Amino acid sequence: MVYTLCKYADETLVTFSDIRKKDNGEEYIRVSFERPTEHGFDTVVFELPSYNIIERDGQYSEKEIELFKTVVERGAPFFYEWAREGGIKIA
């Protein structure tokens, strides 16, 4: 399952996955930043808990990617909490 966190003014959509398990039993979450372009999408996908970029395509600048990394690092506990709860509950 994939859940939406927010959409930025430049149309970048931020989503996160449910908690998944690797073959070795390690839990992980994927956090994606995706912006539509004229020819497809700009995409950056991080994996928690390593914070590694596992997919990168398109024209996001290094400054934008650093901002995204900060969002992922600071939000990691919340991504896990929201994934356990089945997404963000908004009244």
Secondary structure as UniProt FT lines:
FT   STRAND          2..7
FT   TURN            9..10
FT   STRAND          13..17
FT   STRAND          20..21
FT   TURN            23..24
FT   STRAND          27..37
FT   TURN            38..39
FT   STRAND          40..48
FT   TURN            49..51
FT   STRAND          52..57
FT   HELIX           62..85
//
